[in-house]
């Protein structure tokens, strides 16, 4: 059973009980991702690391190392 089937069962059950229907699958996905990102940034600040740009910086350093290794 996938998320859509479960949603249909829950919607049917809610209609039988005169309750509000549950949100559709994927409705809050972006909010969850934003919350995870904010938590990761918060933890980085508490640890004394930069809160933003860490992935881009790491990729830039790795690319520079690779280019320098080829030049030698």
C-alpha positions as CSV (number, residue, x, y, z in Angstrom):
1,X,0.0,0.0,0.0
2,X,1.4,3.4,-0.9
3,X,0.7,6.8,0.5
4,X,-2.1,7.5,-1.9
5,X,-4.0,4.4,-0.9
6,X,-3.5,5.2,2.7
7,X,-4.8,8.7,2.1
8,X,-7.9,7.3,0.4
9,X,-8.6,5.0,3.3
10,X,-8.2,7.7,5.8
11,X,-10.4,10.1,3.8
12,X,-13.1,7.5,3.6
13,X,-12.9,6.8,7.3
14,X,-13.0,10.5,8.1
15,X,-16.1,10.9,5.9
16,X,-17.8,8.0,7.7
17,X,-17.1,9.6,11.1
18,X,-18.0,13.2,10.0
19,X,-14.4,14.3,10.7
20,X,-12.2,16.6,8.6
21,X,-10.3,14.9,5.9
22,X,-6.5,14.5,6.4
23,X,-4.1,16.6,4.3
24,X,-3.0,15.1,1.0
25,X,0.3,13.3,0.8
26,X,3.2,15.7,0.3
27,X,1.3,18.8,1.6
28,X,3.9,19.5,4.3
29,X,7.1,18.2,2.6
30,X,8.6,21.7,2.0
31,X,7.9,22.8,5.6
32,X,9.6,19.7,6.9
33,X,12.7,20.3,4.7
34,X,12.9,23.9,5.8
35,X,12.7,22.9,9.4
36,X,15.5,20.4,9.0
37,X,17.6,23.0,7.2
38,X,17.0,25.5,10.0
39,X,17.8,23.0,12.7
40,X,21.1,22.1,10.9
41,X,22.0,25.7,10.7
42,X,21.2,26.3,14.3
43,X,23.4,23.3,15.3
44,X,26.2,24.7,13.2
45,X,26.0,28.1,14.9
46,X,26.1,26.4,18.4
47,X,29.1,24.4,17.3
48,X,30.9,27.6,16.1
49,X,30.8,26.7,12.4
50,X,29.5,28.9,9.6
51,X,25.8,28.5,9.2
52,X,25.5,29.0,5.5
53,X,27.5,28.1,2.4
54,X,29.2,25.1,3.8
55,X,28.4,22.7,1.0
56,X,29.5,25.1,-1.7
57,X,32.7,25.8,0.2
58,X,33.4,22.1,0.6
59,X,32.8,21.5,-3.1
60,X,35.1,24.4,-4.0
61,X,37.9,23.1,-1.8
62,X,37.6,19.6,-3.3
63,X,37.7,20.9,-6.8
64,X,40.8,23.0,-6.1
65,X,42.5,19.9,-4.6
66,X,41.7,17.9,-7.6
67,X,42.9,20.5,-10.0
68,X,46.1,21.0,-8.1
69,X,46.8,17.3,-8.0
70,X,46.5,17.2,-11.8
71,X,48.8,20.1,-12.3
72,X,51.7,18.4,-10.4
